[in-house]
């Protein structure tokens, strides 16, 4: 391990600790804290080129572009905030170039950071929901789950077809790696199921035939249909069922006077604003990152509390500090990369 790699790992640890702290304390990753690290990463890239040649620089540039594209897609889809997007890009600038060859996945192995991050976040949400359920002495709403079974089944079939298609594509091009490290493929599968079911406006009726065609093509090319598919049927079902369970405990009630900029109002609460004459109230919430409250909207909500339609409490979407999971993702990525050596 050369001095540049050691320096990169040290900077990654500092960045992860600081970003996680600011995300917990302030609800977002501060730009002021993030700013120096892309600069450090750029300087280290130049030194990498000077000492180790253009090939390693090209590997890093492709990795950075990969993380940039994925980050922007997730930001546009309102899966995560701008701070999380910038954090991943900064980490990709600092990622040790040696890891690409160790993963045997060329320059694109940075996607494993995202896969690990979503897997860790999902594990956290499951245990956090169980804790909230016990604390609130509340079980999942059976009537709500039953009414959504039609949508659930369509999503389930679409997700299974997509996972089978993705697995066969990966195994067709990178079979040796994934057959040895099947847990990485499992993390990608879990992440993709969560992502696919996070796009509320995505028409599954369009996705289903495309995924089905891709699945059939690559199954034919690989000439394989084994136990992996049975595992996928169960995996998708468990992940989607747990997502329904988690959604029951995704909210909390706070005093209306305590609303702050950056919070996300629930759809149910935002509907209460429709009959009010108070100006500046937020529109109907879709409960994603784009619906974060501004300071002026918070002031309007506090005025709404004192109006005839007002309420002393409001329901908000609970904040999940995703910077922690991105940090766990990069740490896991580095550990696995070292293990593969």
C-alpha positions in Angstrom: 0.0 0.0 0.0 1.6 3.3 -1.1 1.6 6.6 0.7 -1.1 8.0 -1.6 -3.5 5.2 -0.8 -2.9 5.6 3.0 -3.6 9.3 2.7 -6.8 8.7 0.7 -8.1 6.2 3.3 -7.3 8.7 6.2 -9.2 11.4 4.3 -12.1 9.1 3.7 -12.4 8.3 7.4 -12.3 12.0 8.3 -14.9 12.8 5.6 -17.2 10.0 6.7 -17.1 10.9 10.4 -17.7 14.6 9.8 -20.4 14.1 7.2 -22.3 11.6 9.5 -22.0 14.1 12.4 -23.4 17.1 10.5 -26.2 14.9 8.9 -27.3 13.8 12.4 -27.0 17.3 14.0 -28.3 19.5 11.3 -30.3 17.1 9.1 -28.0 17.5 6.1 -24.3 17.4 5.0 -22.9 20.9 5.1 -21.2 22.2 1.9 -18.6 24.0 4.0 -17.4 20.7 5.4 -17.5 18.9 2.1 -15.7 21.5 0.1 -12.0 20.7 1.0 -12.3 17.0 0.2 -12.9 17.2 -3.6 -10.0 19.6 -3.7 -7.8 17.1 -1.8 -9.0 14.3 -4.1 -8.1 16.3 -7.3 -4.6 17.0 -6.0 -4.1 13.3 -5.2 -5.4 12.4 -8.7 -2.7 14.6 -10.2 0.0 13.0 -8.0 -1.4 9.6 -8.9 -0.9 10.5 -12.6 2.6 11.8 -12.0 3.8 8.7 -10.1 1.7 5.8 -11.4 0.8 6.8 -15.0 -2.2 7.7 -17.1 -3.8 4.2 -16.8 -4.6 4.6 -13.1 -5.8 8.1 -13.7 -8.2 6.8 -16.4 -9.6 4.2 -13.9 -10.3 6.9 -11.3 -11.9 9.3 -13.9 -14.3 6.5 -15.0 -15.1 5.7 -11.4 -15.8 9.4 -10.7 -18.1 9.7 -13.7 -19.9 6.6 -12.7 -20.6 7.9 -9.2 -21.6 11.3 -10.7 -24.2 9.8 -13.1 -25.7 7.5 -10.4 -25.7 10.3 -7.8 -27.5 12.7 -10.1 -30.1 10.1 -11.1 -30.8 9.4 -7.4 -31.0 13.1 -6.7 -33.4 13.8 -9.7 -35.5 10.9 -8.5 -35.6 12.5 -5.0 -34.1 9.3 -3.5 -31.5 11.3 -1.6 -30.5 14.9 -1.0 -27.9 17.1 -2.7 -25.5 16.6 0.2 -25.6 12.8 -0.1 -24.9 13.3 -3.9 -21.9 15.5 -3.2 -20.6 13.1 -0.5 -20.5 10.1 -2.9 -18.7 12.1 -5.5 -16.1 13.3 -3.0 -15.6 9.7 -1.8 -15.2 8.5 -5.4 -12.5 11.1 -5.9 -10.7 9.7 -2.8 -11.3 6.0 -3.5 -8.0 4.0 -3.8 -7.5 3.0 -7.4 -6.1 -0.4 -6.3 -9.6 -1.5 -5.4 -10.8 -1.6 -9.0 -8.6 -4.5 -10.0 -9.2 -6.3 -6.7 -12.9 -6.3 -7.3 -12.3 -7.6 -10.9 -15.1 -5.2 -11.9 -12.9 -2.7 -13.6 -13.7 1.0 -12.9 -17.3 0.6 -12.1 -16.9 -1.1 -8.7 -17.9 2.2 -7.0 -21.5 1.1 -7.5 -20.9 -1.4 -4.7 -20.7 1.6 -2.3 -24.2 2.5 -3.2 -25.4 -1.1 -3.0 -23.9 -1.5 0.5 -25.3 1.8 1.6 -28.9 0.9 0.7 -28.5 -2.6 2.2 -27.3 -1.0 5.5 -30.1 1.6 5.5 -32.7 -1.1 5.0 -31.4 -3.2 7.8 -31.5 -0.1 10.0 -35.1 0.7 9.0 -36.2 -2.8 9.7 -34.9 -2.8 13.3 -35.9 0.8 13.9 -39.5 0.0 12.7 -39.6 -3.0 15.1 -38.5 -0.7 17.9 -41.1 1.9 17.1 -43.8 -0.8 16.8 -43.0 -2.1 20.3 -42.7 1.4 21.7 -46.0 2.6 20.2 -47.7 -0.8 20.8 -48.9 -0.7 17.3 -49.1 -3.4 14.6 -49.1 -2.8 10.9 -52.5 -1.8 9.5 -53.9 -5.0 8.0 -56.7 -3.2 6.1 -54.2 -0.9 4.4 -51.9 -3.8 3.4 -54.9 -5.8 2.0 -56.2 -2.8 0.0 -52.8 -2.5 -1.6 -52.4 -6.1 -2.6 -53.1 -5.5 -6.3 -50.4 -2.9 -6.5 -48.1 -5.1 -4.4 -48.5 -8.0 -6.8 -47.7 -5.9 -9.9 -44.7 -4.4 -8.2 -43.6 -7.9 -7.0 -43.8 -9.5 -10.5 -42.0 -6.5 -12.1 -39.3 -6.5 -9.4 -38.7 -10.3 -9.8 -38.4 -9.9 -13.5 -36.0 -7.0 -13.2 -33.8 -8.8 -10.6 -33.6 -11.9 -12.8 -32.7 -9.8 -15.8 -30.0 -7.9 -13.8 -28.6 -11.0 -12.3 -28.3 -12.7 -15.6 -26.6 -9.7 -17.2 -24.1 -9.4 -14.4 -23.4 -13.2 -14.4 -23.1 -13.2 -18.2 -20.4 -10.6 -18.2 -18.8 -11.1 -14.8 -19.7 -14.6 -13.8 -16.4 -15.5 -12.1 -16.5 -12.6 -9.7 -20.2 -12.9 -8.7 -20.1 -16.7 -8.4 -17.3 -16.2 -5.8 -18.8 -13.2 -4.1 -22.5 -13.8 -4.3 -23.2 -11.5 -1.3 -22.3 -8.5 -3.5 -24.9 -9.6 -6.0 -27.4 -9.9 -3.1 -26.6 -6.4 -1.9 -27.2 -5.1 -5.5 -30.5 -7.0 -5.7 -31.8 -5.6 -2.4 -30.8 -2.0 -3.4 -32.4 -2.3 -6.8 -35.7 -3.6 -5.3 -35.8 -0.6 -2.9 -35.0 1.8 -5.7 -37.5 0.3 -8.1 -40.3 0.6 -5.5 -39.3 4.2 -4.6 -40.2 5.6 -8.0 -43.9 6.1 -7.3 -44.6 7.5 -10.8 -42.8 4.7 -12.6 -45.3 2.6 -14.6 -44.6 -1.0 -13.8 -46.7 -2.1 -16.8 -44.0 -0.6 -19.0 -41.1 -2.0 -17.0 -42.5 -5.5 -16.8 -42.4 -6.5 -20.5 -38.9 -4.9 -20.9 -37.5 -6.7 -17.9 -39.2 -10.0 -19.0 -37.6 -9.8 -22.5 -34.2 -9.1 -21.1 -34.5 -11.9 -18.6 -35.5 -14.4 -21.3 -32.6 -13.3 -23.6 -29.9 -13.6 -21.0 -31.2 -16.8 -19.5 -31.0 -18.2 -23.0 -27.5 -16.9 -23.5 -26.3 -18.3 -20.2 -28.3 -21.6 -20.7 -28.9 -21.5 -16.9 -32.0 -21.7 -14.7 -31.2 -22.8 -11.2 -31.8 -22.2 -7.5 -30.8 -18.5 -7.8 -34.2 -17.7 -9.2 -36.1 -19.3 -6.4 -33.9 -17.3 -4.0 -34.8 -14.1 -5.9 -38.6 -14.9 -5.6 -38.2 -15.1 -1.8 -35.8 -12.2 -1.6 -38.0 -9.7 -3.5 -41.1 -10.8 -1.5 -39.4 -10.3 1.9 -37.9 -7.0 0.9 -41.2 -5.6 -0.4 -43.2 -6.9 2.6 -40.7 -5.4 5.0 -41.0 -2.1 3.0 -44.8 -2.1 3.7 -44.1 -2.8 7.4 -41.5 0.0 7.5 -43.9 2.5 5.9 -46.2 2.1 9.0 -43.5 3.7 11.2 -42.1 6.2 8.9 -43.7 9.2 10.6 -43.7 11.1 13.8 -45.9 13.8 15.4 -44.3 17.1 16.5 -45.6 20.4 17.9 -46.6 22.7 15.0 -44.5 25.4 16.6 -41.4 23.1 16.3 -41.4 22.8 12.5 -38.0 23.6 11.0 -36.6 24.2 7.5 -35.6 20.9 5.9 -38.4 18.8 7.5 -40.8 17.0 5.2 -44.5 17.2 6.0 -46.6 14.1 5.5 -49.2 14.0 2.7 -51.9 13.7 5.3 -50.9 16.9 7.0 -50.4 18.8 3.8 -54.0 18.0 2.8 -55.1 20.0 5.9 -53.6 23.2 4.4 -56.0 23.1 1.4 -58.9 24.8 3.1 -56.7 27.4 4.9 -56.5 31.1 3.8 -53.0 31.4 5.2 -50.6 32.4 2.4 -47.3 30.6 1.8 -48.3 27.1 3.0 -46.6 24.2 1.2 -48.3 22.3 -1.6 -49.5 18.7 -1.2 -46.4 16.7 -0.2 -45.1 13.7 -2.1 -43.0 12.9 1.0 -39.7 13.0 -0.8 -36.6 15.2 -0.7 -38.1 17.9 -3.1 -40.8 18.5 -0.4 -38.4 19.8 2.2 -39.8 22.9 4.0 -38.3 26.3 3.5 -38.0 28.8 6.3 -40.9 30.9 4.8 -43.1 27.8 4.6 -42.3 27.0 8.3 -43.5 30.5 9.2 -46.7 30.0 7.3 -47.3 26.7 9.1 -46.8 28.4 12.5 -49.4 31.0 11.5 -51.7 28.3 10.3 -51.6 26.7 13.7 -53.4 29.8 15.2 -56.0 29.9 12.4 -59.4 28.2 12.5 -58.2 25.2 10.5 -55.0 24.9 12.5 -53.7 22.1 14.7 -51.2 22.0 17.6 -49.4 19.0 16.1 -48.3 18.0 12.6 -47.2 14.7 11.1 -43.8 14.7 9.5 -41.6 12.1 7.7 -38.9 10.9 10.0 -35.4 12.0 8.9 -32.9 9.2 8.1 -29.3 10.4 8.2 -28.2 8.7 4.9 -24.6 10.0 5.1 -24.0 7.3 7.8 -25.0 4.6 5.4 -22.9 6.0 2.6 -20.0 6.0 5.0 -20.6 2.4 6.0 -20.9 1.6 2.3 -17.4 3.0 1.5 -15.8 1.4 4.6 -17.3 -2.0 3.6 -16.1 -1.5 0.0 -12.6 -0.9 1.2 -12.6 -3.8 3.6 -14.0 -6.2 1.0 -11.4 -4.9 -1.5 -8.6 -5.6 0.9 -10.0 -9.1 1.6 -10.0 -9.8 -2.2 -6.3 -9.1 -2.3 
